[in-house]
Amino acid sequence: MKNNSHAFVNQLMICLLVTIFSGGSLGLSTVWMRHQISLVANANRALATRITEVERRISETKTTVESAQSPEALRRLNADFQLGLVPVSDGQVVHVTEDPVRRLATRANSGLYGEAPAAVAFTIALSH
């Protein structure tokens, strides 16, 4: 009887230790996962801040470029540097209605193959 009770107590202690170990492991892994989530959230927040900063700088640069390309600024620079440039007339502007990529490719490859080959005609005699 004493042997049976020791075996039961040993099994109960082993089950209790396994339960405590499993619970501790589960708790530890939960804390570790929450820490990882916190690290990722902080990294995402820093990345969002960086993206906002870059977008702001792009917007500032775009504004600076647009103001430098305004007609008034260009006229002022023309007068300051005495370049003698005149506004564009309608005759200088060519409107392209075809596909610009195909047009540029045709233009770039026009001399690649030389002249088109002459048409060659020949007759084939068939025998029965």
Buried (B, 14 or more C-beta within 10 A) or exposed (E): EEEEEEEEEEEEEEEEEEEEEEEEEEEEEEEEEEEEEEEEEEEEEEEEEEEEEEEEEEEEEEEEEEEEEEEEEBEEEBEEEEEEEEEEEEEEEEEEEEEEEEEEEEEEEEEEEEEEEEEEEEEEEEEE
